[in-house]
Amino acid sequence: MIGPVITIDKLFSDGYKAVFLGTGVWNAKTLDIKGETLGNVHFAIDYLKKPAPYRLGNKVCIIGAGNVAMDAARTAKANGVQDVCIMYRKGFEDMSATKTEIKETVEDGVHFELFKAPLELFEDGVKFIETNRVVDENGKARTVPIEGSEGFYACDSIIIAVGQTPRNNIVANNKGFETNPKGLLVVDDIGHTSVDGVFASGDVVTGSRTVVEAVNFAKIAAESIDTYCRSNRSKRGK
């Protein structure tokens, strides 16, 4: 494995002139609430890798509001789950998913439980509290819980889709990499990381985005790598 077993320095010592990191974001974010380790609770990043073996039952609740949440909901529908809902603590206008994804998710028969924030997960459903969108005197909107509005959404399975973070195999085992507070690699405008000769692009730099965005910046990084290798022939490799 590149990172803990084969280090970046080892790659350079073996003659590679540059290294490109496109490792994505494969660690699921948690809700940090009780019940996330129960057997009926899954993470979307795992479910979407290979959904066929999962036995989700007849009613599934997806927690999240991004494109991954929409993908998980539509995939569950396509794999025979009769009743699929997406629970989100805000409204449609605050969802990070694209309008097209939301529209197609609705067309697939998925329904939405909006302005509900999960409090605890159980083997038979989700305990939540209703929320409200308020605007303060400065015009800033906030989502606040409504006191005394706790409820329970019964379901067979729960899929958490609230984002992903990078695995730190490379960063933790190789010196010199600068990361931001989210653990994402910091690069300049041509994809060069803080380690000389190492470039990066994709979700490991931007967080969860689209394939198009990842490919677009990867092309810039590829051109940068070519320029770097041409100007550093005498430093590393042949």
Backbone as CSV, one residue per row, in Angstrom:
resi,resn,N_x,N_y,N_z,CA_x,CA_y,CA_z,C_x,C_y,C_z
1,MET,0.844,-1.199,0.000,0.000,0.000,0.000,0.878,1.247,0.000
2,ILE,0.548,2.165,-0.908,1.285,3.418,-0.953,0.920,4.246,0.277
3,GLY,1.906,4.668,1.006,1.668,5.436,2.228,2.345,4.767,3.394
4,PRO,1.679,3.785,4.024,2.298,3.132,5.181,3.362,2.108,4.826
5,VAL,3.258,1.461,3.656,4.224,0.416,3.280,5.266,0.985,2.327
6,ILE,4.821,1.491,1.209,5.726,2.135,0.254,5.554,3.647,0.397
7,THR,6.587,4.327,0.842,6.494,5.762,1.081,6.716,6.559,-0.201
8,ILE,6.361,7.833,-0.141,6.600,8.726,-1.268,8.093,8.837,-1.547
9,ASP,8.895,8.930,-0.487,10.350,9.011,-0.666,10.889,7.774,-1.371
10,LYS,10.304,6.604,-1.082,10.743,5.367,-1.731,10.451,5.427,-3.234
11,LEU,9.302,5.990,-3.603,8.968,6.137,-5.028,10.007,7.010,-5.727
12,PHE,10.365,8.114,-5.081,11.360,9.001,-5.679,12.730,8.322,-5.764
13,SER,13.084,7.552,-4.740,14.390,6.889,-4.757,14.463,5.812,-5.834
14,ASP,13.289,5.300,-6.232,13.248,4.290,-7.290,13.205,4.903,-8.686
15,GLY,13.268,6.215,-8.759,13.409,6.854,-10.063,12.211,7.614,-10.573
16,TYR,11.113,7.604,-9.847,9.955,8.392,-10.290,10.256,9.871,-10.110
17,LYS,9.902,10.664,-11.117,10.194,12.101,-11.073,9.099,12.880,-10.385
18,ALA,7.861,12.394,-10.473,6.730,13.089,-9.853,5.687,12.061,-9.421
19,VAL,4.843,12.467,-8.483,3.785,11.595,-7.972,2.462,12.361,-8.001
20,PHE,1.416,11.704,-8.463,0.082,12.308,-8.473,-0.814,11.566,-7.482
21,LEU,-1.501,12.311,-6.618,-2.416,11.741,-5.643,-3.857,12.060,-6.054
22,GLY,-4.628,11.012,-6.276,-6.042,11.180,-6.593,-6.849,10.194,-5.776
23,THR,-6.601,10.185,-4.468,-7.102,9.125,-3.599,-8.538,9.335,-3.108
24,GLY,-9.137,10.478,-3.419,-10.544,10.676,-3.079,-10.806,10.810,-1.589
25,VAL,-12.083,10.683,-1.243,-12.501,10.766,0.163,-13.332,9.523,0.478
26,TRP,-12.722,8.577,1.175,-13.355,7.265,1.373,-13.706,6.959,2.818
27,ASN,-13.479,7.889,3.721,-13.916,7.705,5.098,-15.237,8.438,5.301
28,ALA,-16.246,7.719,5.734,-17.551,8.338,5.937,-17.558,9.244,7.159
29,LYS,-18.226,10.377,7.041,-18.449,11.235,8.202,-19.587,10.653,9.028
30,THR,-19.504,10.847,10.327,-20.550,10.349,11.213,-21.430,11.494,11.693
31,LEU,-22.575,11.126,12.261,-23.473,12.116,12.839,-23.088,12.453,14.277
32,ASP,-22.262,11.606,14.867,-21.861,11.743,16.271,-23.068,11.695,17.205
33,ILE,-23.967,10.770,16.927,-25.105,10.536,17.814,-25.152,9.050,18.166
34,LYS,-25.892,8.712,19.181,-25.977,7.333,19.644,-26.700,6.462,18.620
35,GLY,-26.191,5.231,18.430,-26.857,4.263,17.566,-26.211,4.031,16.222
36,GLU,-25.103,4.716,15.925,-24.496,4.597,14.594,-23.796,3.262,14.368
37,THR,-23.595,2.482,15.428,-22.937,1.180,15.269,-23.934,0.026,15.192
38,LEU,-25.223,0.311,15.203,-26.232,-0.747,15.151,-26.200,-1.453,13.799
39,GLY,-26.649,-2.686,13.777,-26.571,-3.505,12.573,-27.420,-3.025,11.411
40,ASN,-28.455,-2.249,11.677,-29.323,-1.756,10.603,-28.903,-0.371,10.109
41,VAL,-27.768,0.128,10.607,-27.267,1.448,10.220,-26.058,1.275,9.307
42,HIS,-26.107,1.921,8.156,-25.038,1.790,7.160,-24.591,3.178,6.708
43,PHE,-23.428,3.223,6.077,-22.927,4.477,5.517,-23.004,4.402,3.992
44,ALA,-23.448,5.501,3.390,-23.714,5.516,1.953,-22.490,5.148,1.124
45,ILE,-21.306,5.606,1.540,-20.096,5.338,0.770,-19.824,3.842,0.676
46,ASP,-20.211,3.085,1.718,-20.050,1.630,1.703,-21.173,0.971,0.908
47,TYR,-22.387,1.429,1.135,-23.548,0.848,0.455,-23.441,0.990,-1.064
48,LEU,-23.007,2.148,-1.532,-22.962,2.394,-2.970,-21.868,1.603,-3.681
49,LYS,-20.858,1.141,-2.934,-19.821,0.323,-3.557,-20.403,-0.973,-4.099
50,LYS,-21.282,-1.591,-3.317,-21.847,-2.883,-3.701,-23.190,-3.065,-2.995
51,PRO,-24.260,-2.479,-3.537,-25.549,-2.487,-2.841,-26.271,-3.832,-2.828
52,ALA,-25.988,-4.711,-3.777,-26.757,-5.957,-3.916,-26.807,-6.818,-2.650
53,PRO,-25.695,-6.981,-1.910,-25.750,-7.871,-0.734,-26.553,-7.319,0.437
54,TYR,-26.863,-6.036,0.432,-27.553,-5.434,1.575,-29.018,-5.867,1.615
55,ARG,-29.475,-6.194,2.798,-30.883,-6.510,3.023,-31.472,-5.394,3.877
56,LEU,-32.027,-4.408,3.203,-32.445,-3.188,3.882,-33.869,-3.231,4.416
57,GLY,-34.657,-4.199,3.977,-36.054,-4.247,4.385,-36.947,-3.453,3.445
58,ASN,-38.150,-3.155,3.903,-39.130,-2.480,3.049,-39.157,-0.968,3.215
59,LYS,-38.530,-0.468,4.284,-38.589,0.968,4.545,-37.218,1.461,4.993
60,VAL,-36.673,2.437,4.258,-35.319,2.917,4.506,-35.318,4.432,4.668
61,CYS,-34.515,4.914,5.608,-34.345,6.350,5.818,-32.907,6.728,5.490
62,ILE,-32.750,7.652,4.563,-31.436,8.182,4.209,-31.270,9.511,4.938
63,ILE,-30.187,9.684,5.655,-29.935,10.940,6.356,-28.850,11.708,5.614
64,GLY,-29.201,12.868,5.069,-28.258,13.669,4.296,-28.982,14.448,3.216
65,ALA,-28.250,15.260,2.474,-28.902,16.098,1.465,-28.021,16.413,0.265
66,GLY,-26.935,15.644,0.108,-26.052,15.868,-1.030,-26.319,14.878,-2.156
67,ASN,-25.502,14.934,-3.184,-25.667,14.025,-4.312,-25.522,12.564,-3.893
68,VAL,-24.660,12.297,-2.913,-24.477,10.921,-2.442,-25.756,10.416,-1.774
69,ALA,-26.419,11.285,-1.017,-27.688,10.904,-0.386,-28.727,10.566,-1.446
70,MET,-28.777,11.378,-2.510,-29.726,11.123,-3.598,-29.388,9.801,-4.293
71,ASP,-28.091,9.560,-4.506,-27.665,8.312,-5.144,-28.063,7.105,-4.305
72,ALA,-27.865,7.215,-2.994,-28.195,6.106,-2.100,-29.693,5.833,-2.114
73,ALA,-30.487,6.903,-2.087,-31.943,6.753,-2.084,-32.430,6.120,-3.382
74,ARG,-31.922,6.588,-4.509,-32.350,6.062,-5.811,-31.868,4.622,-6.010
75,THR,-30.673,4.326,-5.497,-30.146,2.971,-5.596,-30.986,2.008,-4.775
76,ALA,-31.392,2.438,-3.578,-32.251,1.598,-2.739,-33.569,1.317,-3.448
77,LYS,-34.122,2.341,-4.066,-35.362,2.168,-4.832,-35.158,1.177,-5.972
78,ALA,-34.056,1.344,-6.696,-33.770,0.483,-7.839,-33.528,-0.960,-7.424
79,ASN,-33.132,-1.157,-6.166,-32.872,-2.502,-5.669,-34.050,-3.081,-4.891
80,GLY,-35.222,-2.483,-5.064,-36.443,-3.099,-4.568,-37.016,-2.613,-3.263
81,VAL,-36.392,-1.610,-2.634,-36.955,-1.086,-1.389,-38.219,-0.289,-1.722
82,GLN,-39.309,-0.612,-1.081,-40.589,-0.003,-1.421,-40.712,1.438,-0.958
83,ASP,-40.300,1.700,0.279,-40.499,3.026,0.879,-39.147,3.614,1.252
84,VAL,-38.738,4.661,0.542,-37.450,5.313,0.795,-37.681,6.794,1.062
85,CYS,-37.108,7.284,2.137,-37.219,8.713,2.430,-35.837,9.295,2.671
86,ILE,-35.718,10.595,2.472,-34.514,11.340,2.796,-34.865,12.300,3.917
87,MET,-34.161,12.190,5.045,-34.373,13.075,6.190,-33.282,14.141,6.201
88,TYR,-33.709,15.394,6.343,-32.758,16.510,6.312,-33.208,17.581,7.291
89,ARG,-32.251,18.197,7.954,-32.578,19.167,9.003,-32.944,20.543,8.455
90,LYS,-32.803,20.720,7.143,-33.166,22.003,6.525,-34.176,21.760,5.407
91,GLY,-34.320,22.752,4.505,-35.270,22.639,3.410,-34.599,22.378,2.078
92,PHE,-35.404,22.261,1.016,-34.879,21.977,-0.317,-33.849,23.017,-0.758
93,GLU,-34.101,24.288,-0.417,-33.223,25.359,-0.904,-31.817,25.277,-0.317
94,ASP,-31.649,24.544,0.783,-30.339,24.434,1.422,-29.596,23.158,1.056
95,MET,-30.212,22.294,0.276,-29.575,21.028,-0.085,-28.369,21.260,-0.992
96,SER,-27.299,20.509,-0.748,-26.099,20.635,-1.575,-26.195,19.830,-2.864
97,ALA,-27.151,18.920,-2.948,-27.348,18.146,-4.177,-27.780,19.069,-5.312
98,THR,-27.448,18.693,-6.529,-27.864,19.496,-7.674,-29.374,19.421,-7.858
99,LYS,-29.926,20.437,-8.478,-31.370,20.471,-8.702,-31.821,19.282,-9.552
100,THR,-30.975,18.887,-10.501,-31.304,17.743,-11.356,-31.383,16.467,-10.538
101,GLU,-30.411,16.278,-9.636,-30.411,15.080,-8.782,-31.663,15.039,-7.913
102,ILE,-32.020,16.179,-7.324,-33.204,16.239,-6.467,-34.455,15.930,-7.270
103,LYS,-34.565,16.524,-8.445,-35.730,16.328,-9.308,-35.884,14.861,-9.687
104,GLU,-34.789,14.225,-10.077,-34.842,12.824,-10.496,-35.104,11.898,-9.307
105,THR,-34.641,12.292,-8.128,-34.912,11.503,-6.925,-36.402,11.525,-6.602
106,VAL,-37.004,12.692,-6.717,-38.457,12.812,-6.507,-39.216,11.985,-7.531
107,GLU,-38.770,12.048,-8.786,-39.419,11.296,-9.866,-39.330,9.792,-9.639
108,ASP,-38.286,9.349,-8.928,-38.120,7.925,-8.633,-39.007,7.449,-7.487
109,GLY,-39.741,8.376,-6.886,-40.663,7.988,-5.829,-40.132,8.109,-4.420
110,VAL,-38.973,8.736,-4.257,-38.416,8.968,-2.920,-39.131,10.171,-2.306
111,HIS,-39.532,10.076,-1.042,-40.143,11.227,-0.387,-39.192,11.828,0.628
112,PHE,-39.474,13.047,1.045,-38.557,13.808,1.890,-39.189,14.162,3.230
113,GLU,-38.411,13.975,4.285,-38.788,14.399,5.630,-37.870,15.568,5.980
114,LEU,-38.354,16.791,5.721,-37.522,17.975,5.875,-37.720,18.636,7.238
115,PHE,-36.719,19.454,7.599,-36.716,20.162,8.879,-36.863,19.181,10.047
116,LYS,-36.089,18.098,9.952,-36.019,17.099,11.012,-34.546,16.746,11.227
117,ALA,-34.060,16.943,12.432,-32.664,16.636,12.766,-32.600,15.378,13.620
118,PRO,-31.861,14.352,13.184,-31.781,13.100,13.965,-31.099,13.310,15.306
119,LEU,-31.656,12.684,16.332,-31.100,12.761,17.683,-30.474,11.449,18.121
120,GLU,-31.088,10.328,17.703,-30.600,9.009,18.075,-31.149,7.981,17.091
121,LEU,-30.342,6.946,16.832,-30.727,5.891,15.905,-31.067,4.621,16.674
122,PHE,-32.120,3.928,16.232,-32.568,2.710,16.883,-32.714,1.600,15.846
123,GLU,-32.912,0.391,16.314,-33.075,-0.746,15.410,-34.381,-0.671,14.629
124,ASP,-35.316,0.170,15.096,-36.589,0.286,14.391,-36.890,1.698,13.902
125,GLY,-35.853,2.580,13.878,-36.097,3.898,13.338,-35.200,5.002,13.866
126,VAL,-35.624,6.233,13.610,-34.829,7.416,13.933,-35.619,8.347,14.855
127,LYS,-35.017,8.670,15.996,-35.592,9.703,16.850,-35.081,11.055,16.346
128,PHE,-35.980,12.014,16.152,-35.595,13.300,15.588,-36.241,14.445,16.360
129,ILE,-35.769,15.634,16.064,-36.407,16.842,16.571,-36.674,17.751,15.379
130,GLU,-37.817,18.357,15.359,-38.159,19.258,14.261,-37.357,20.552,14.386
131,THR,-37.077,21.167,13.258,-36.281,22.392,13.240,-37.030,23.497,12.507
132,ASN,-36.484,24.682,12.628,-37.094,25.831,11.972,-35.989,26.747,11.463
133,ARG,-36.249,27.395,10.347,-35.280,28.330,9.770,-35.634,29.740,10.235
134,VAL,-34.708,30.374,10.942,-34.950,31.721,11.448,-33.877,32.663,10.903
135,VAL,-34.256,33.908,10.748,-33.328,34.927,10.252,-33.140,35.964,11.347
136,ASP,-31.885,36.211,11.730,-31.619,37.172,12.800,-31.656,38.604,12.290
137,GLU,-31.357,39.554,13.182,-31.444,40.977,12.817,-30.424,41.389,11.776
138,ASN,-29.378,40.561,11.599,-28.352,40.852,10.589,-28.650,40.181,9.248
139,GLY,-29.806,39.510,9.181,-30.190,38.852,7.943,-29.571,37.491,7.747
140,LYS,-28.920,36.971,8.786,-28.284,35.662,8.688,-29.269,34.572,9.091
141,ALA,-29.411,33.566,8.219,-30.347,32.476,8.482,-29.687,31.379,9.309
142,ARG,-30.432,30.845,10.280,-29.955,29.743,11.108,-31.051,28.691,11.226
143,THR,-30.635,27.455,11.390,-31.587,26.368,11.617,-31.548,26.013,13.095
144,VAL,-32.677,26.130,13.759,-32.727,25.909,15.210,-33.750,24.829,15.522
145,PRO,-33.481,24.024,16.559,-34.451,22.999,16.967,-35.662,23.625,17.641
146,ILE,-36.815,22.996,17.449,-38.046,23.453,18.076,-38.235,22.659,19.368
147,GLU,-38.208,23.356,20.484,-38.293,22.690,21.783,-39.602,21.910,21.915
148,GLY,-39.469,20.672,22.385,-40.643,19.841,22.619,-41.237,19.200,21.379
149,SER,-40.477,19.224,20.260,-41.022,18.703,18.998,-40.429,17.352,18.605
150,GLU,-39.876,16.616,19.567,-39.268,15.325,19.244,-40.306,14.370,18.651
151,GLY,-39.828,13.556,17.710,-40.696,12.565,17.089,-39.902,11.323,16.737
152,PHE,-40.552,10.347,16.146,-39.891,9.095,15.788,-40.327,8.672,14.396
153,TYR,-39.328,8.393,13.539,-39.607,7.908,12.182,-39.252,6.428,12.138
154,ALA,-40.259,5.585,12.010,-40.044,4.141,11.994,-39.531,3.685,10.633
155,CYS,-38.512,2.834,10.635,-37.971,2.282,9.399,-37.168,1.031,9.708
156,ASP,-36.889,0.254,8.663,-36.126,-0.991,8.836,-34.624,-0.747,8.844
157,SER,-34.166,0.167,7.984,-32.731,0.439,7.863,-32.490,1.939,7.749
158,ILE,-31.275,2.331,8.095,-30.870,3.737,8.053,-29.548,3.828,7.298
159,ILE,-29.459,4.765,6.361,-28.213,4.996,5.624,-27.766,6.428,5.870
160,ILE,-26.565,6.579,6.397,-26.020,7.907,6.699,-25.220,8.417,5.505
161,ALA,-25.585,9.608,5.033,-24.913,10.198,3.865,-24.659,11.673,4.131
162,VAL,-23.780,11.952,5.072,-23.517,13.343,5.443,-22.101,13.778,5.069
163,GLY,-21.520,13.104,4.095,-20.216,13.508,3.600,-19.124,12.491,3.887
164,GLN,-17.958,12.745,3.277,-16.799,11.879,3.458,-15.556,12.706,3.717
165,THR,-14.567,12.065,4.304,-13.268,12.682,4.542,-12.171,11.777,3.975
166,PRO,-10.978,12.314,3.736,-9.899,11.482,3.190,-9.344,10.512,4.219
167,ARG,-8.897,9.363,3.749,-8.078,8.503,4.596,-6.698,9.144,4.690
168,ASN,-6.050,8.988,5.819,-4.782,9.694,6.013,-3.571,8.784,5.873
169,ASN,-3.717,7.692,5.103,-2.608,6.742,4.940,-1.332,7.419,4.453
170,ILE,-1.481,8.308,3.479,-0.292,8.949,2.910,0.185,10.090,3.793
171,VAL,-0.744,10.939,4.212,-0.375,12.110,5.019,0.256,11.701,6.344
172,ALA,-0.300,10.683,6.996,0.198,10.270,8.314,1.557,9.581,8.243
173,ASN,1.884,9.009,7.094,3.113,8.217,6.986,4.184,8.863,6.118
174,ASN,3.941,10.084,5.673,4.910,10.809,4.867,4.953,12.259,5.338
175,LYS,6.123,12.789,5.515,6.269,14.131,6.082,6.055,15.223,5.039
176,GLY,5.614,16.369,5.533,5.598,17.574,4.709,4.290,17.947,4.062
177,PHE,3.263,17.106,4.160,1.999,17.424,3.502,1.166,18.397,4.332
178,GLU,0.768,19.486,3.700,-0.099,20.459,4.364,-1.555,20.097,4.076
179,THR,-2.365,20.087,5.120,-3.786,19.809,4.972,-4.592,20.934,5.618
180,ASN,-5.852,21.064,5.198,-6.724,22.071,5.801,-7.457,21.461,6.993
181,PRO,-8.279,22.226,7.702,-8.970,21.683,8.888,-9.850,20.466,8.601
182,LYS,-10.242,20.263,7.349,-11.070,19.111,6.992,-10.234,17.887,6.626
183,GLY,-8.904,18.032,6.674,-8.024,16.923,6.332,-7.733,16.801,4.853
184,LEU,-8.189,17.769,4.059,-7.965,17.744,2.610,-6.584,18.302,2.280
185,LEU,-5.980,17.768,1.230,-4.656,18.236,0.824,-4.725,19.668,0.301
186,VAL,-3.766,20.470,0.702,-3.659,21.847,0.220,-2.754,21.863,-1.007
187,VAL,-3.249,22.425,-2.115,-2.461,22.532,-3.341,-2.521,23.970,-3.850
188,ASP,-1.581,24.307,-4.740,-1.650,25.624,-5.371,-2.547,25.558,-6.597
189,ASP,-2.571,26.607,-7.402,-3.514,26.656,-8.525,-3.139,25.747,-9.685
190,ILE,-1.995,25.065,-9.600,-1.627,24.102,-10.644,-1.561,22.672,-10.088
191,GLY,-2.039,22.477,-8.858,-2.119,21.131,-8.301,-0.913,20.650,-7.537
192,HIS,0.075,21.514,-7.288,1.293,21.119,-6.573,1.028,21.157,-5.074
193,THR,1.303,20.056,-4.379,1.146,20.016,-2.928,2.331,20.698,-2.263
194,SER,2.352,20.664,-0.940,3.460,21.261,-0.191,4.721,20.397,-0.229
195,VAL,4.627,19.212,-0.817,5.796,18.339,-0.977,6.291,18.444,-2.415
196,ASP,7.550,18.761,-2.580,8.120,18.956,-3.914,7.946,17.702,-4.776
197,GLY,7.374,17.890,-5.948,7.199,16.780,-6.884,5.933,15.982,-6.697
198,VAL,5.113,16.332,-5.720,3.866,15.611,-5.478,2.682,16.516,-5.814
199,PHE,1.826,16.031,-6.683,0.666,16.785,-7.151,-0.610,16.043,-6.744
200,ALA,-1.731,16.755,-6.731,-2.990,16.122,-6.332,-4.170,16.828,-6.970
201,SER,-5.262,16.073,-7.096,-6.503,16.635,-7.627,-7.663,15.761,-7.172
202,GLY,-8.858,16.243,-7.413,-10.052,15.468,-7.092,-10.558,15.732,-5.690
203,ASP,-11.356,14.803,-5.187,-12.016,14.984,-3.896,-11.041,15.093,-2.729
204,VAL,-9.843,14.521,-2.863,-8.868,14.609,-1.782,-8.385,16.052,-1.595
205,VAL,-8.656,16.891,-2.601,-8.307,18.317,-2.546,-9.537,19.179,-2.277
206,THR,-10.634,18.865,-2.961,-11.827,19.726,-2.913,-12.910,19.244,-1.964
207,GLY,-12.822,17.999,-1.498,-13.951,17.393,-0.824,-14.879,16.813,-1.871
208,SER,-15.981,16.236,-1.458,-16.885,15.540,-2.387,-17.437,16.488,-3.436
209,ARG,-17.059,16.272,-4.662,-17.553,17.057,-5.794,-17.904,16.097,-6.925
210,THR,-18.083,16.644,-8.115,-18.441,15.812,-9.259,-17.198,15.284,-9.968
211,VAL,-17.399,14.240,-10.768,-16.307,13.685,-11.575,-15.785,14.737,-12.545
212,VAL,-16.688,15.524,-13.115,-16.294,16.552,-14.086,-15.300,17.533,-13.467
213,GLU,-15.585,17.976,-12.239,-14.690,18.919,-11.578,-13.329,18.286,-11.295
214,ALA,-13.344,17.022,-10.882,-12.095,16.327,-10.590,-11.246,16.177,-11.853
215,VAL,-11.878,15.773,-12.939,-11.150,15.582,-14.205,-10.617,16.912,-14.725
216,ASN,-11.410,17.966,-14.595,-11.004,19.275,-15.092,-9.715,19.741,-14.429
217,PHE,-9.664,19.647,-13.095,-8.458,20.098,-12.400,-7.313,19.107,-12.583
218,ALA,-7.646,17.823,-12.768,-6.597,16.822,-12.991,-5.843,17.099,-14.291
219,LYS,-6.538,17.635,-15.282,-5.868,17.997,-16.541,-4.834,19.094,-16.304
220,ILE,-5.200,20.056,-15.461,-4.253,21.124,-15.106,-3.056,20.532,-14.376
221,ALA,-3.329,19.626,-13.427,-2.249,18.990,-12.672,-1.351,18.168,-13.591
222,ALA,-1.956,17.481,-14.578,-1.164,16.659,-15.507,-0.203,17.530,-16.320
223,GLU,-0.671,18.664,-16.768,0.192,19.591,-17.511,1.311,20.113,-16.605
224,SER,0.967,20.348,-15.345,1.968,20.819,-14.384,3.036,19.761,-14.144
225,ILE,2.601,18.507,-14.069,3.542,17.404,-13.872,4.493,17.296,-15.056
226,ASP,3.944,17.436,-16.253,4.774,17.361,-17.459,5.826,18.469,-17.454
227,THR,5.404,19.672,-17.126,6.330,20.806,-17.060,7.383,20.579,-15.976
228,TYR,6.943,20.079,-14.827,7.852,19.823,-13.709,8.907,18.784,-14.089
229,CYS,8.473,17.702,-14.719,9.409,16.631,-15.089,10.428,17.103,-16.122
230,ARG,9.963,17.903,-17.067,10.870,18.421,-18.098,11.936,19.333,-17.506
231,SER,11.558,20.081,-16.461,12.513,21.039,-15.891,13.332,20.474,-14.748
232,ASN,13.066,19.226,-14.373,13.789,18.620,-13.248,14.404,17.276,-13.612
233,ARG,14.769,17.106,-14.885,15.339,15.834,-15.321,16.609,15.489,-14.555
234,SER,17.402,16.476,-14.233,18.688,16.214,-13.595,18.585,15.946,-12.098
235,LYS,17.420,16.267,-11.506,17.262,16.116,-10.061,16.866,14.710,-9.654
236,ARG,15.892,14.131,-10.407,15.383,12.830,-10.036,15.223,11.974,-11.283
237,GLY,15.634,10.760,-11.196,15.410,9.821,-12.298,16.292,10.132,-13.482
238,LYS,15.908,9.483,-14.590,16.711,9.626,-15.797,16.065,10.602,-16.755
